Amino acid sequence: MGSRNHDRELREARASYIGAVRRFDRALRRFDVSDIPMDPGPDREPYPWTAQHVALVLELIDALTAVVGTRRAWDGMRREWLSPH
């Protein structure tokens, strides 16, 4: 019974990771097409970011953080589990 539960937990962890990767992919694509000025520009003041630019960057950070967290959780479950047999 423990093995079946662990298998289900592994499938759920994998699905969570895949979901996080897809979310990151969507966030990265939105960032890519946003034309956010990453170059600081020639003057003392950088090119301005809009509130939407900031939201896109924060979304990207959150999405990447979720990828790392879900992958580490899934990796840990695969490495640390010992069969009850």
Secondary structure, DSSP 8 states (H G I E B T S, - for coil): -HHHHHHHHHHHHHHHHHHHHHHHHHHHHHHHTTT---S--SSSS-----HHHHHHHHHHHHHHHHHHHHHHHHHHHHHH-----
